């Protein structure tokens, strides 16, 4: 008999700390819906835990560290997205020839930003990693522990969604 916790044990620990975990995440990200999404994401990641966890206390600590890391990653991505969107406005200052053009450009940025918010987190993250960080599909697949095919599908889905929102607006 092994002293290492198995998946069912991790699920039990997660269930015991879920409310506390979500409360901690809500305090970090300041958004109850996002905190709930991140909590669910942690649950989905339980199957991928490969570190040997000898007892429930260690599992609890590990799960809370996962939550802190997810919150930090999310804040980093969102901060970078805000920077990029702000920088995009500056990039196109000289292009706008009239107040109407400037307003249109700002509206387009808002449409793309809203379209990104509509996307599932993984889809949005893949697009960010691909387009903003310049990562290859293979690098993204390795980072997220998914197939190259899924990465390609997420990129296409995100691009089509943004294009459809821009064309609809």
PyMOL commands that place a pseudoatom at each C-alpha (Angstrom):
pseudoatom trace, name=CA, resn=UNK, resi=1, chain=A, elem=C, hetatm=0, pos=[0.000, 0.000, 0.000]
pseudoatom trace, name=CA, resn=UNK, resi=2, chain=A, elem=C, hetatm=0, pos=[1.328, 3.420, -1.014]
pseudoatom trace, name=CA, resn=UNK, resi=3, chain=A, elem=C, hetatm=0, pos=[1.487, 6.462, 1.222]
pseudoatom trace, name=CA, resn=UNK, resi=4, chain=A, elem=C, hetatm=0, pos=[0.809, 8.761, -1.728]
pseudoatom trace, name=CA, resn=UNK, resi=5, chain=A, elem=C, hetatm=0, pos=[-2.663, 10.222, -2.260]
pseudoatom trace, name=CA, resn=UNK, resi=6, chain=A, elem=C, hetatm=0, pos=[-4.563, 9.118, -5.344]
pseudoatom trace, name=CA, resn=UNK, resi=7, chain=A, elem=C, hetatm=0, pos=[-6.963, 11.134, -7.527]
pseudoatom trace, name=CA, resn=UNK, resi=8, chain=A, elem=C, hetatm=0, pos=[-10.022, 10.308, -5.379]
pseudoatom trace, name=CA, resn=UNK, resi=9, chain=A, elem=C, hetatm=0, pos=[-8.157, 11.577, -2.312]
pseudoatom trace, name=CA, resn=UNK, resi=10, chain=A, elem=C, hetatm=0, pos=[-7.321, 14.814, -4.134]
pseudoatom trace, name=CA, resn=UNK, resi=11, chain=A, elem=C, hetatm=0, pos=[-10.964, 15.256, -5.119]
pseudoatom trace, name=CA, resn=UNK, resi=12, chain=A, elem=C, hetatm=0, pos=[-11.949, 14.773, -1.489]
pseudoatom trace, name=CA, resn=UNK, resi=13, chain=A, elem=C, hetatm=0, pos=[-9.419, 17.404, -0.343]
pseudoatom trace, name=CA, resn=UNK, resi=14, chain=A, elem=C, hetatm=0, pos=[-10.597, 19.770, -3.084]
pseudoatom trace, name=CA, resn=UNK, resi=15, chain=A, elem=C, hetatm=0, pos=[-14.229, 19.289, -2.038]
pseudoatom trace, name=CA, resn=UNK, resi=16, chain=A, elem=C, hetatm=0, pos=[-13.318, 20.059, 1.569]
pseudoatom trace, name=CA, resn=UNK, resi=17, chain=A, elem=C, hetatm=0, pos=[-11.510, 23.312, 0.699]
pseudoatom trace, name=CA, resn=UNK, resi=18, chain=A, elem=C, hetatm=0, pos=[-13.508, 24.469, -2.341]
pseudoatom trace, name=CA, resn=UNK, resi=19, chain=A, elem=C, hetatm=0, pos=[-15.412, 27.263, -0.570]
pseudoatom trace, name=CA, resn=UNK, resi=20, chain=A, elem=C, hetatm=0, pos=[-12.281, 28.556, 1.150]
pseudoatom trace, name=CA, resn=UNK, resi=21, chain=A, elem=C, hetatm=0, pos=[-10.333, 28.272, -2.096]
pseudoatom trace, name=CA, resn=UNK, resi=22, chain=A, elem=C, hetatm=0, pos=[-12.907, 30.249, -4.061]
pseudoatom trace, name=CA, resn=UNK, resi=23, chain=A, elem=C, hetatm=0, pos=[-13.029, 32.910, -1.318]
pseudoatom trace, name=CA, resn=UNK, resi=24, chain=A, elem=C, hetatm=0, pos=[-9.235, 33.286, -1.478]
pseudoatom trace, name=CA, resn=UNK, resi=25, chain=A, elem=C, hetatm=0, pos=[-9.347, 33.567, -5.276]
pseudoatom trace, name=CA, resn=UNK, resi=26, chain=A, elem=C, hetatm=0, pos=[-12.170, 36.117, -5.110]
pseudoatom trace, name=CA, resn=UNK, resi=27, chain=A, elem=C, hetatm=0, pos=[-9.969, 38.254, -2.861]
pseudoatom trace, name=CA, resn=UNK, resi=28, chain=A, elem=C, hetatm=0, pos=[-7.079, 38.014, -5.294]
pseudoatom trace, name=CA, resn=UNK, resi=29, chain=A, elem=C, hetatm=0, pos=[-8.880, 38.580, -8.593]
pseudoatom trace, name=CA, resn=UNK, resi=30, chain=A, elem=C, hetatm=0, pos=[-11.727, 40.776, -7.278]
pseudoatom trace, name=CA, resn=UNK, resi=31, chain=A, elem=C, hetatm=0, pos=[-14.294, 39.052, -9.489]
pseudoatom trace, name=CA, resn=UNK, resi=32, chain=A, elem=C, hetatm=0, pos=[-16.621, 36.352, -8.122]
pseudoatom trace, name=CA, resn=UNK, resi=33, chain=A, elem=C, hetatm=0, pos=[-17.313, 34.859, -11.559]
pseudoatom trace, name=CA, resn=UNK, resi=34, chain=A, elem=C, hetatm=0, pos=[-13.641, 34.642, -12.423]
pseudoatom trace, name=CA, resn=UNK, resi=35, chain=A, elem=C, hetatm=0, pos=[-12.904, 33.142, -8.996]
pseudoatom trace, name=CA, resn=UNK, resi=36, chain=A, elem=C, hetatm=0, pos=[-15.514, 30.458, -9.665]
pseudoatom trace, name=CA, resn=UNK, resi=37, chain=A, elem=C, hetatm=0, pos=[-13.978, 29.768, -13.099]
pseudoatom trace, name=CA, resn=UNK, resi=38, chain=A, elem=C, hetatm=0, pos=[-10.492, 29.498, -11.640]
pseudoatom trace, name=CA, resn=UNK, resi=39, chain=A, elem=C, hetatm=0, pos=[-11.756, 27.192, -8.896]
pseudoatom trace, name=CA, resn=UNK, resi=40, chain=A, elem=C, hetatm=0, pos=[-13.304, 24.955, -11.542]
pseudoatom trace, name=CA, resn=UNK, resi=41, chain=A, elem=C, hetatm=0, pos=[-10.059, 25.068, -13.511]
pseudoatom trace, name=CA, resn=UNK, resi=42, chain=A, elem=C, hetatm=0, pos=[-8.184, 23.824, -10.443]
pseudoatom trace, name=CA, resn=UNK, resi=43, chain=A, elem=C, hetatm=0, pos=[-10.604, 20.923, -10.139]
pseudoatom trace, name=CA, resn=UNK, resi=44, chain=A, elem=C, hetatm=0, pos=[-9.981, 20.007, -13.774]
pseudoatom trace, name=CA, resn=UNK, resi=45, chain=A, elem=C, hetatm=0, pos=[-6.225, 20.110, -13.179]
pseudoatom trace, name=CA, resn=UNK, resi=46, chain=A, elem=C, hetatm=0, pos=[-6.356, 17.609, -10.312]
pseudoatom trace, name=CA, resn=UNK, resi=47, chain=A, elem=C, hetatm=0, pos=[-5.890, 14.716, -12.753]
pseudoatom trace, name=CA, resn=UNK, resi=48, chain=A, elem=C, hetatm=0, pos=[-2.618, 16.232, -13.945]
pseudoatom trace, name=CA, resn=UNK, resi=49, chain=A, elem=C, hetatm=0, pos=[-1.006, 16.409, -10.503]
pseudoatom trace, name=CA, resn=UNK, resi=50, chain=A, elem=C, hetatm=0, pos=[2.073, 14.225, -10.673]
pseudoatom trace, name=CA, resn=UNK, resi=51, chain=A, elem=C, hetatm=0, pos=[3.814, 15.367, -7.510]
pseudoatom trace, name=CA, resn=UNK, resi=52, chain=A, elem=C, hetatm=0, pos=[3.622, 12.724, -4.797]
pseudoatom trace, name=CA, resn=UNK, resi=53, chain=A, elem=C, hetatm=0, pos=[1.456, 14.124, -2.034]
pseudoatom trace, name=CA, resn=UNK, resi=54, chain=A, elem=C, hetatm=0, pos=[1.844, 12.049, 1.135]
pseudoatom trace, name=CA, resn=UNK, resi=55, chain=A, elem=C, hetatm=0, pos=[-1.123, 13.377, 3.096]
pseudoatom trace, name=CA, resn=UNK, resi=56, chain=A, elem=C, hetatm=0, pos=[-4.210, 15.597, 2.983]
pseudoatom trace, name=CA, resn=UNK, resi=57, chain=A, elem=C, hetatm=0, pos=[-2.379, 18.555, 4.518]
pseudoatom trace, name=CA, resn=UNK, resi=58, chain=A, elem=C, hetatm=0, pos=[0.255, 18.520, 1.758]
pseudoatom trace, name=CA, resn=UNK, resi=59, chain=A, elem=C, hetatm=0, pos=[-2.484, 18.139, -0.860]
pseudoatom trace, name=CA, resn=UNK, resi=60, chain=A, elem=C, hetatm=0, pos=[-4.324, 21.146, 0.597]
pseudoatom trace, name=CA, resn=UNK, resi=61, chain=A, elem=C, hetatm=0, pos=[-1.151, 23.250, 0.480]
pseudoatom trace, name=CA, resn=UNK, resi=62, chain=A, elem=C, hetatm=0, pos=[-0.495, 22.141, -3.090]
pseudoatom trace, name=CA, resn=UNK, resi=63, chain=A, elem=C, hetatm=0, pos=[-4.039, 23.001, -4.216]
pseudoatom trace, name=CA, resn=UNK, resi=64, chain=A, elem=C, hetatm=0, pos=[-3.847, 26.465, -2.638]
pseudoatom trace, name=CA, resn=UNK, resi=65, chain=A, elem=C, hetatm=0, pos=[-0.491, 27.051, -4.324]
pseudoatom trace, name=CA, resn=UNK, resi=66, chain=A, elem=C, hetatm=0, pos=[-2.081, 26.075, -7.630]
pseudoatom trace, name=CA, resn=UNK, resi=67, chain=A, elem=C, hetatm=0, pos=[-4.804, 28.665, -6.948]
pseudoatom trace, name=CA, resn=UNK, resi=68, chain=A, elem=C, hetatm=0, pos=[-2.289, 31.410, -6.155]
pseudoatom trace, name=CA, resn=UNK, resi=69, chain=A, elem=C, hetatm=0, pos=[-0.362, 30.581, -9.339]
pseudoatom trace, name=CA, resn=UNK, resi=70, chain=A, elem=C, hetatm=0, pos=[-3.529, 30.649, -11.458]
pseudoatom trace, name=CA, resn=UNK, resi=71, chain=A, elem=C, hetatm=0, pos=[-4.571, 34.004, -10.000]
pseudoatom trace, name=CA, resn=UNK, resi=72, chain=A, elem=C, hetatm=0, pos=[-1.107, 35.447, -10.633]
pseudoatom trace, name=CA, resn=UNK, resi=73, chain=A, elem=C, hetatm=0, pos=[-1.064, 34.105, -14.194]
pseudoatom trace, name=CA, resn=UNK, resi=74, chain=A, elem=C, hetatm=0, pos=[-4.500, 35.553, -14.865]
pseudoatom trace, name=CA, resn=UNK, resi=75, chain=A, elem=C, hetatm=0, pos=[-3.521, 38.967, -13.503]
pseudoatom trace, name=CA, resn=UNK, resi=76, chain=A, elem=C, hetatm=0, pos=[-0.344, 38.923, -15.593]
pseudoatom trace, name=CA, resn=UNK, resi=77, chain=A, elem=C, hetatm=0, pos=[-2.243, 38.054, -18.775]
pseudoatom trace, name=CA, resn=UNK, resi=78, chain=A, elem=C, hetatm=0, pos=[-4.974, 40.614, -18.127]
pseudoatom trace, name=CA, resn=UNK, resi=79, chain=A, elem=C, hetatm=0, pos=[-2.426, 43.317, -17.290]
pseudoatom trace, name=CA, resn=UNK, resi=80, chain=A, elem=C, hetatm=0, pos=[-0.546, 42.562, -20.480]
pseudoatom trace, name=CA, resn=UNK, resi=81, chain=A, elem=C, hetatm=0, pos=[-3.761, 42.620, -22.486]
pseudoatom trace, name=CA, resn=UNK, resi=82, chain=A, elem=C, hetatm=0, pos=[-4.623, 46.043, -21.069]
pseudoatom trace, name=CA, resn=UNK, resi=83, chain=A, elem=C, hetatm=0, pos=[-1.132, 47.281, -21.948]
pseudoatom trace, name=CA, resn=UNK, resi=84, chain=A, elem=C, hetatm=0, pos=[-1.422, 45.949, -25.468]
pseudoatom trace, name=CA, resn=UNK, resi=85, chain=A, elem=C, hetatm=0, pos=[-4.851, 47.469, -26.016]
pseudoatom trace, name=CA, resn=UNK, resi=86, chain=A, elem=C, hetatm=0, pos=[-3.637, 50.819, -24.694]
pseudoatom trace, name=CA, resn=UNK, resi=87, chain=A, elem=C, hetatm=0, pos=[-0.549, 50.567, -26.892]
pseudoatom trace, name=CA, resn=UNK, resi=88, chain=A, elem=C, hetatm=0, pos=[-2.688, 49.730, -29.909]
pseudoatom trace, name=CA, resn=UNK, resi=89, chain=A, elem=C, hetatm=0, pos=[-4.469, 53.061, -29.571]
pseudoatom trace, name=CA, resn=UNK, resi=90, chain=A, elem=C, hetatm=0, pos=[-1.121, 54.888, -29.578]
pseudoatom trace, name=CA, resn=UNK, resi=91, chain=A, elem=C, hetatm=0, pos=[0.087, 52.866, -32.573]
pseudoatom trace, name=CA, resn=UNK, resi=92, chain=A, elem=C, hetatm=0, pos=[-2.855, 53.999, -34.626]
pseudoatom trace, name=CA, resn=UNK, resi=93, chain=A, elem=C, hetatm=0, pos=[-2.899, 57.668, -33.567]
pseudoatom trace, name=CA, resn=UNK, resi=94, chain=A, elem=C, hetatm=0, pos=[-1.255, 58.845, -36.779]
pseudoatom trace, name=CA, resn=UNK, resi=95, chain=A, elem=C, hetatm=0, pos=[-3.504, 56.643, -38.904]
pseudoatom trace, name=CA, resn=UNK, resi=96, chain=A, elem=C, hetatm=0, pos=[-6.729, 58.281, -37.750]
pseudoatom trace, name=CA, resn=UNK, resi=97, chain=A, elem=C, hetatm=0, pos=[-7.351, 61.317, -39.901]
pseudoatom trace, name=CA, resn=UNK, resi=98, chain=A, elem=C, hetatm=0, pos=[-10.514, 62.544, -38.250]
pseudoatom trace, name=CA, resn=UNK, resi=99, chain=A, elem=C, hetatm=0, pos=[-12.418, 62.396, -34.994]
pseudoatom trace, name=CA, resn=UNK, resi=100, chain=A, elem=C, hetatm=0, pos=[-14.765, 59.899, -36.623]
pseudoatom trace, name=CA, resn=UNK, resi=101, chain=A, elem=C, hetatm=0, pos=[-11.836, 57.642, -37.553]
pseudoatom trace, name=CA, resn=UNK, resi=102, chain=A, elem=C, hetatm=0, pos=[-10.478, 57.829, -33.998]
pseudoatom trace, name=CA, resn=UNK, resi=103, chain=A, elem=C, hetatm=0, pos=[-13.879, 56.970, -32.545]
pseudoatom trace, name=CA, resn=UNK, resi=104, chain=A, elem=C, hetatm=0, pos=[-14.215, 54.088, -34.988]
pseudoatom trace, name=CA, resn=UNK, resi=105, chain=A, elem=C, hetatm=0, pos=[-10.759, 52.753, -34.015]
pseudoatom trace, name=CA, resn=UNK, resi=106, chain=A, elem=C, hetatm=0, pos=[-11.640, 52.938, -30.300]
pseudoatom trace, name=CA, resn=UNK, resi=107, chain=A, elem=C, hetatm=0, pos=[-14.914, 51.141, -31.006]
pseudoatom trace, name=CA, resn=UNK, resi=108, chain=A, elem=C, hetatm=0, pos=[-13.055, 48.422, -32.905]
pseudoatom trace, name=CA, resn=UNK, resi=109, chain=A, elem=C, hetatm=0, pos=[-10.699, 47.916, -29.955]
pseudoatom trace, name=CA, resn=UNK, resi=110, chain=A, elem=C, hetatm=0, pos=[-13.675, 47.687, -27.591]
pseudoatom trace, name=CA, resn=UNK, resi=111, chain=A, elem=C, hetatm=0, pos=[-15.341, 45.134, -29.885]
pseudoatom trace, name=CA, resn=UNK, resi=112, chain=A, elem=C, hetatm=0, pos=[-12.192, 42.980, -29.990]
pseudoatom trace, name=CA, resn=UNK, resi=113, chain=A, elem=C, hetatm=0, pos=[-11.759, 43.295, -26.213]
pseudoatom trace, name=CA, resn=UNK, resi=114, chain=A, elem=C, hetatm=0, pos=[-15.383, 42.235, -25.649]
pseudoatom trace, name=CA, resn=UNK, resi=115, chain=A, elem=C, hetatm=0, pos=[-14.983, 39.399, -28.144]
pseudoatom trace, name=CA, resn=UNK, resi=116, chain=A, elem=C, hetatm=0, pos=[-11.953, 38.171, -26.197]
pseudoatom trace, name=CA, resn=UNK, resi=117, chain=A, elem=C, hetatm=0, pos=[-14.011, 38.255, -22.999]
pseudoatom trace, name=CA, resn=UNK, resi=118, chain=A, elem=C, hetatm=0, pos=[-16.652, 36.058, -24.681]
pseudoatom trace, name=CA, resn=UNK, resi=119, chain=A, elem=C, hetatm=0, pos=[-14.134, 33.312, -25.363]
pseudoatom trace, name=CA, resn=UNK, resi=120, chain=A, elem=C, hetatm=0, pos=[-13.463, 30.460, -22.948]
pseudoatom trace, name=CA, resn=UNK, resi=121, chain=A, elem=C, hetatm=0, pos=[-10.338, 31.009, -20.855]
pseudoatom trace, name=CA, resn=UNK, resi=122, chain=A, elem=C, hetatm=0, pos=[-8.261, 28.328, -22.610]
pseudoatom trace, name=CA, resn=UNK, resi=123, chain=A, elem=C, hetatm=0, pos=[-9.176, 29.658, -26.038]
pseudoatom trace, name=CA, resn=UNK, resi=124, chain=A, elem=C, hetatm=0, pos=[-8.279, 33.225, -25.016]
pseudoatom trace, name=CA, resn=UNK, resi=125, chain=A, elem=C, hetatm=0, pos=[-5.013, 32.054, -23.401]
pseudoatom trace, name=CA, resn=UNK, resi=126, chain=A, elem=C, hetatm=0, pos=[-3.973, 30.139, -26.518]
pseudoatom trace, name=CA, resn=UNK, resi=127, chain=A, elem=C, hetatm=0, pos=[-4.605, 33.183, -28.714]
pseudoatom trace, name=CA, resn=UNK, resi=128, chain=A, elem=C, hetatm=0, pos=[-2.625, 35.381, -26.312]
pseudoatom trace, name=CA, resn=UNK, resi=129, chain=A, elem=C, hetatm=0, pos=[0.290, 32.937, -26.195]
pseudoatom trace, name=CA, resn=UNK, resi=130, chain=A, elem=C, hetatm=0, pos=[0.287, 32.644, -29.972]
pseudoatom trace, name=CA, resn=UNK, resi=131, chain=A, elem=C, hetatm=0, pos=[-0.204, 36.241, -31.048]
pseudoatom trace, name=CA, resn=UNK, resi=132, chain=A, elem=C, hetatm=0, pos=[1.190, 38.256, -28.140]
pseudoatom trace, name=CA, resn=UNK, resi=133, chain=A, elem=C, hetatm=0, pos=[3.953, 36.035, -26.775]
pseudoatom trace, name=CA, resn=UNK, resi=134, chain=A, elem=C, hetatm=0, pos=[4.896, 34.657, -30.187]
pseudoatom trace, name=CA, resn=UNK, resi=135, chain=A, elem=C, hetatm=0, pos=[4.858, 31.062, -28.989]
pseudoatom trace, name=CA, resn=UNK, resi=136, chain=A, elem=C, hetatm=0, pos=[4.588, 28.294, -31.561]
pseudoatom trace, name=CA, resn=UNK, resi=137, chain=A, elem=C, hetatm=0, pos=[1.639, 25.927, -31.492]
pseudoatom trace, name=CA, resn=UNK, resi=138, chain=A, elem=C, hetatm=0, pos=[3.965, 23.152, -30.294]
pseudoatom trace, name=CA, resn=UNK, resi=139, chain=A, elem=C, hetatm=0, pos=[5.234, 25.297, -27.434]
pseudoatom trace, name=CA, resn=UNK, resi=140, chain=A, elem=C, hetatm=0, pos=[1.678, 26.190, -26.413]
pseudoatom trace, name=CA, resn=UNK, resi=141, chain=A, elem=C, hetatm=0, pos=[0.591, 22.556, -26.602]
pseudoatom trace, name=CA, resn=UNK, resi=142, chain=A, elem=C, hetatm=0, pos=[3.483, 21.528, -24.352]
pseudoatom trace, name=CA, resn=UNK, resi=143, chain=A, elem=C, hetatm=0, pos=[2.796, 24.373, -21.903]
pseudoatom trace, name=CA, resn=UNK, resi=144, chain=A, elem=C, hetatm=0, pos=[-0.908, 23.554, -21.596]
pseudoatom trace, name=CA, resn=UNK, resi=145, chain=A, elem=C, hetatm=0, pos=[-0.482, 19.785, -21.931]
pseudoatom trace, name=CA, resn=UNK, resi=146, chain=A, elem=C, hetatm=0, pos=[-2.858, 19.566, -24.911]
pseudoatom trace, name=CA, resn=UNK, resi=147, chain=A, elem=C, hetatm=0, pos=[-2.484, 18.473, -28.523]
pseudoatom trace, name=CA, resn=UNK, resi=148, chain=A, elem=C, hetatm=0, pos=[-1.224, 20.695, -31.350]
pseudoatom trace, name=CA, resn=UNK, resi=149, chain=A, elem=C, hetatm=0, pos=[-4.542, 20.113, -33.053]
pseudoatom trace, name=CA, resn=UNK, resi=150, chain=A, elem=C, hetatm=0, pos=[-6.449, 21.550, -30.091]
pseudoatom trace, name=CA, resn=UNK, resi=151, chain=A, elem=C, hetatm=0, pos=[-4.167, 24.603, -30.035]
pseudoatom trace, name=CA, resn=UNK, resi=152, chain=A, elem=C, hetatm=0, pos=[-4.831, 25.176, -33.740]
pseudoatom trace, name=CA, resn=UNK, resi=153, chain=A, elem=C, hetatm=0, pos=[-8.579, 24.797, -33.212]
pseudoatom trace, name=CA, resn=UNK, resi=154, chain=A, elem=C, hetatm=0, pos=[-8.498, 27.331, -30.354]
pseudoatom trace, name=CA, resn=UNK, resi=155, chain=A, elem=C, hetatm=0, pos=[-6.564, 29.871, -32.460]
pseudoatom trace, name=CA, resn=UNK, resi=156, chain=A, elem=C, hetatm=0, pos=[-8.937, 29.483, -35.400]
pseudoatom trace, name=CA, resn=UNK, resi=157, chain=A, elem=C, hetatm=0, pos=[-11.974, 29.675, -33.115]
pseudoatom trace, name=CA, resn=UNK, resi=158, chain=A, elem=C, hetatm=0, pos=[-10.676, 32.843, -31.439]
pseudoatom trace, name=CA, resn=UNK, resi=159, chain=A, elem=C, hetatm=0, pos=[-9.781, 34.541, -34.718]
pseudoatom trace, name=CA, resn=UNK, resi=160, chain=A, elem=C, hetatm=0, pos=[-13.123, 33.668, -36.342]
pseudoatom trace, name=CA, resn=UNK, resi=161, chain=A, elem=C, hetatm=0, pos=[-14.994, 34.856, -33.262]
pseudoatom trace, name=CA, resn=UNK, resi=162, chain=A, elem=C, hetatm=0, pos=[-13.175, 38.211, -33.227]
pseudoatom trace, name=CA, resn=UNK, resi=163, chain=A, elem=C, hetatm=0, pos=[-13.659, 38.641, -36.969]
pseudoatom trace, name=CA, resn=UNK, resi=164, chain=A, elem=C, hetatm=0, pos=[-17.381, 37.840, -36.690]
pseudoatom trace, name=CA, resn=UNK, resi=165, chain=A, elem=C, hetatm=0, pos=[-17.779, 40.380, -33.868]
pseudoatom trace, name=CA, resn=UNK, resi=166, chain=A, elem=C, hetatm=0, pos=[-15.967, 43.031, -35.889]
pseudoatom trace, name=CA, resn=UNK, resi=167, chain=A, elem=C, hetatm=0, pos=[-18.084, 42.328, -38.982]
pseudoatom trace, name=CA, resn=UNK, resi=168, chain=A, elem=C, hetatm=0, pos=[-21.312, 42.364, -36.934]
pseudoatom trace, name=CA, resn=UNK, resi=169, chain=A, elem=C, hetatm=0, pos=[-20.462, 45.699, -35.302]
for i in range(1, 169): cmd.bond("trace and resi %d" % i, "trace and resi %d" % (i + 1))
show_as sticks, trace
zoom trace
